[in-house]
Amino acid sequence: MYLVGKGALINATTGVEFPHYADLKLTFDAKTVNIPFGDRNGSDFVTTDQTVTGHLSWEQVDLVLLAALLGSNSTAGTIKRMRLEEHIVPDEPGPYVVTLDKATNITLTEVVKDEEGNRFSRVSEDPAEGEYTITADDLTFHESAAAKKVFIDYFYTDGDGKHITIGPYDLPSSFKLIGCVRVVKSFPDDAEGEMVIVANRCVRNGAIEIGGRSGEVSGLGFDFSIVNRSPGDLTVYFP
């Protein structure tokens, strides 16, 4: 049996809710043992334990959420991508140099194309037709590119953003889950509303997956297990 719904993930240490609602799926799986009656009488299956596993996923990757899931802290500074920065190579007699808009460009990350989408090749010196050199934030072209448009993609650093540095042993051991599943009426007198699920200790048991969605949306999700060893570890509240 499994339940699917929407919920909020709460930081068990601070009590703060992580941003954005999550897609939540819980699966209740019973463990059994096979007890034989004898060679001729068959066997019986006896339930010995019940495990509860789940999956959480978000459609938006958030810095605070990702840092919390990975046990990391955010610090100032980020890397951004410039797309299709447009320049016109100076006309004759040159020099045939264009300067990137961002002086903090990361060396050798640039991709340079002409108006037809043909890519220029990077060389260390003396560029020929269809080639260029780069020094700091200056790109030098061959005279054949004079007065022509070029479009440049590249990465650059930006001090206004933030980043998280992920250590190999920083993953948090557990978290508390407060989630909900919509209850709908089967009969006129039935209750209708949110069925709230509270799990006091959840442990991630699978990889955190980032990406995999189409378009401009990036997915974030992982599998987990609920530690249900005593009454009160997992409680389901009805409206």
C-alpha positions as CSV (number, residue, x, y, z in Angstrom):
1,M,0.0,0.0,0.0
2,Y,1.2,3.5,-0.7
3,L,0.0,7.1,-0.2
4,V,0.7,10.1,-2.4
5,G,0.3,13.7,-1.5
6,K,1.8,17.1,-0.7
7,G,3.7,18.1,2.4
8,A,6.3,20.2,4.2
9,L,9.7,19.1,5.3
10,I,10.7,20.4,8.8
11,N,14.3,20.8,10.1
12,A,14.3,18.6,13.2
13,T,17.0,20.7,14.8
14,T,15.6,24.2,14.3
15,G,12.0,23.4,13.7
16,V,12.1,25.6,10.5
17,E,10.1,24.5,7.5
18,F,12.2,24.1,4.3
19,P,10.9,26.2,1.4
20,H,8.5,24.9,-1.2
21,Y,6.0,22.1,-0.8
22,A,7.1,18.6,-1.6
23,D,5.6,15.7,-3.5
24,L,5.4,12.9,-0.9
25,K,4.9,9.2,-1.4
26,L,4.9,6.6,1.4
27,T,4.9,2.9,1.0
28,F,3.9,0.4,3.8
29,D,5.6,-2.9,3.3
30,A,5.1,-5.9,5.6
31,K,7.9,-8.4,6.2
32,T,6.9,-12.0,6.6
33,V,8.4,-15.4,7.4
34,N,7.4,-18.7,5.9
35,I,6.6,-21.3,8.6
36,P,6.3,-24.8,7.2
37,F,3.5,-27.1,8.5
38,G,5.3,-30.2,7.2
39,D,6.1,-31.6,3.8
40,R,2.5,-32.5,3.1
41,N,0.6,-29.8,4.9
42,G,2.1,-26.7,3.2
43,S,3.2,-23.6,5.0
44,D,2.0,-20.3,6.5
45,F,3.2,-16.7,6.2
46,V,3.4,-14.8,9.5
47,T,3.9,-11.0,9.5
48,T,7.0,-10.1,11.6
49,D,7.6,-6.4,10.9
50,Q,6.4,-3.5,8.9
51,T,8.7,-1.1,7.1
52,V,7.7,2.3,5.8
53,T,9.6,3.9,3.0
54,G,9.0,7.1,1.0
55,H,10.1,9.5,-1.7
56,L,10.3,13.3,-1.5
57,S,10.7,15.5,-4.6
58,W,10.6,19.2,-5.4
59,E,10.2,20.9,-8.8
60,Q,12.4,23.8,-7.7
61,V,16.0,23.5,-6.4
62,D,16.4,26.0,-3.6
63,L,19.8,26.9,-2.0
64,V,18.5,26.6,1.6
65,L,16.8,23.3,1.0
66,L,19.7,21.8,-0.8
67,A,22.2,23.0,1.8
68,A,20.0,21.4,4.5
69,L,19.7,18.1,2.7
70,L,23.4,17.9,2.2
71,G,24.4,19.2,5.6
72,S,26.3,22.2,4.2
73,N,26.3,25.9,4.8
74,S,26.0,28.7,2.2
75,T,28.7,31.3,1.7
76,A,29.0,34.4,-0.6
77,G,30.0,34.2,-4.2
78,T,28.7,32.3,-7.2
79,I,29.4,31.3,-10.8
80,K,26.9,32.4,-13.5
81,R,26.6,31.7,-17.2
82,M,26.5,34.4,-19.8
83,R,24.5,33.4,-22.9
84,L,24.8,34.8,-26.4
85,E,26.7,38.0,-25.4
86,E,26.7,39.9,-28.7
87,H,29.8,41.8,-30.0
88,I,30.8,43.3,-33.4
89,V,34.5,42.8,-34.3
90,P,36.1,46.1,-35.2
91,D,36.4,47.0,-38.8
92,E,39.7,47.3,-40.7
93,P,42.4,48.2,-39.9
94,G,41.8,46.6,-36.5
95,P,42.9,45.6,-34.0
96,Y,40.2,42.9,-34.2
97,V,39.6,42.7,-30.5
98,V,36.4,42.4,-28.5
99,T,36.2,42.7,-24.7
100,L,33.8,40.6,-22.7
101,D,31.2,42.4,-20.6
102,K,32.2,40.5,-17.5
103,A,35.9,41.0,-16.5
104,T,35.5,38.1,-14.0
105,N,35.1,35.6,-16.8
106,I,36.5,32.1,-16.1
107,T,39.3,31.4,-18.6
108,L,38.7,28.8,-21.3
109,T,35.0,28.4,-20.7
110,E,33.9,30.5,-23.6
111,V,32.1,29.3,-26.7
112,V,32.3,31.7,-29.7
113,K,30.0,31.5,-32.7
114,D,29.2,33.7,-35.8
115,E,25.7,34.7,-36.9
116,E,25.3,31.5,-38.8
117,G,26.1,29.4,-35.7
118,N,29.5,28.4,-36.9
119,R,31.9,27.9,-34.0
120,F,35.3,29.7,-33.8
121,S,38.3,27.6,-32.6
122,R,40.5,28.8,-29.8
123,V,44.3,29.0,-30.5
124,S,47.2,30.1,-28.4
125,E,48.5,32.7,-30.9
126,D,48.2,34.2,-34.4
127,P,44.6,33.3,-35.2
128,A,43.7,32.4,-38.7
129,E,40.2,32.6,-40.3
130,G,37.6,31.0,-38.0
131,E,40.0,31.2,-35.0
132,Y,40.6,33.5,-32.0
133,T,42.9,33.9,-29.0
134,I,41.9,35.1,-25.5
135,T,43.9,37.0,-23.0
136,A,42.1,37.8,-19.7
137,D,38.7,39.2,-21.0
138,D,40.0,40.2,-24.5
139,L,39.3,38.1,-27.6
140,T,41.4,38.7,-30.7
141,F,40.1,37.5,-34.1
142,H,41.5,37.2,-37.6
143,E,41.0,40.1,-40.0
144,S,38.4,38.0,-41.9
145,A,36.0,38.5,-39.0
146,A,36.2,42.4,-39.3
147,A,32.9,44.2,-38.9
148,K,31.1,40.9,-38.2
149,K,28.9,39.9,-35.3
150,V,30.0,37.2,-32.8
151,F,28.0,35.6,-30.0
152,I,29.8,34.4,-26.9
153,D,28.7,32.1,-24.1
154,Y,30.9,31.9,-21.0
155,F,31.0,31.5,-17.2
156,Y,31.9,34.2,-14.8
157,T,32.1,34.7,-11.1
158,D,29.7,37.0,-9.2
159,G,30.1,38.1,-5.6
160,D,26.4,38.9,-5.2
161,G,25.4,35.2,-5.3
162,K,25.9,32.3,-2.9
163,H,27.3,28.8,-3.0
164,I,27.5,25.7,-0.9
165,T,30.6,23.5,-0.6
166,I,29.6,19.9,-0.2
167,G,31.8,17.8,2.0
168,P,31.9,14.0,1.5
169,Y,30.9,13.3,5.1
170,D,28.5,16.2,5.7
171,L,25.2,14.4,5.0
172,P,22.7,14.7,7.9
173,S,21.7,11.5,9.6
174,S,18.0,12.1,9.9
175,F,15.1,14.5,9.6
176,K,11.5,14.9,10.8
177,L,8.7,14.7,8.3
178,I,5.3,16.4,8.5
179,G,3.3,15.6,5.3
180,C,-0.3,15.5,4.2
181,V,-2.6,13.5,1.9
182,R,-5.9,14.8,0.7
183,V,-8.9,12.9,2.1
184,V,-12.0,13.0,-0.2
185,K,-15.6,11.9,0.6
186,S,-16.8,8.4,-0.3
187,F,-20.2,9.0,1.3
188,P,-22.0,12.2,2.3
189,D,-21.3,11.9,6.0
190,D,-17.5,11.2,5.5
191,A,-14.9,13.7,6.7
192,E,-13.0,15.6,4.0
193,G,-9.7,17.5,4.3
194,E,-6.0,16.9,4.9
195,M,-4.8,13.6,6.4
196,V,-1.6,14.7,8.2
197,I,1.4,12.3,8.5
198,V,4.0,12.9,11.2
199,A,7.2,10.8,11.2
200,N,9.6,11.7,14.0
201,R,12.7,10.1,12.5
202,C,13.4,9.6,8.8
203,V,16.7,8.4,7.3
204,R,17.7,9.0,3.6
205,N,18.6,5.7,2.1
206,G,19.1,6.6,-1.6
207,A,20.9,9.1,-3.7
208,I,19.8,12.7,-3.9
209,E,18.9,13.3,-7.6
210,I,19.1,16.8,-9.1
211,G,17.9,17.6,-12.6
212,G,16.2,15.2,-15.0
213,R,13.3,17.4,-15.9
214,S,12.7,19.0,-19.2
215,G,12.6,22.7,-20.1
216,E,13.7,25.3,-17.4
217,V,12.6,23.1,-14.4
218,S,15.1,21.1,-12.4
219,G,14.0,18.3,-10.1
220,L,15.3,17.4,-6.7
221,G,14.4,14.3,-4.8
222,F,15.5,11.2,-2.8
223,D,14.2,8.0,-1.2
224,F,14.0,7.6,2.6
225,S,13.0,5.1,5.3
226,I,10.9,5.9,8.4
227,V,12.3,4.6,11.7
228,N,9.1,3.1,13.3
229,R,10.3,1.3,16.4
230,S,7.8,2.4,19.0
231,P,4.3,3.8,19.2
232,G,4.4,7.5,18.3
233,D,7.3,7.3,15.9
234,L,4.8,7.4,13.0
235,T,1.3,8.9,13.5
236,V,-1.5,9.6,11.0
237,Y,-4.0,12.3,11.9
238,F,-7.4,12.5,10.2
239,P,-9.6,15.6,9.7
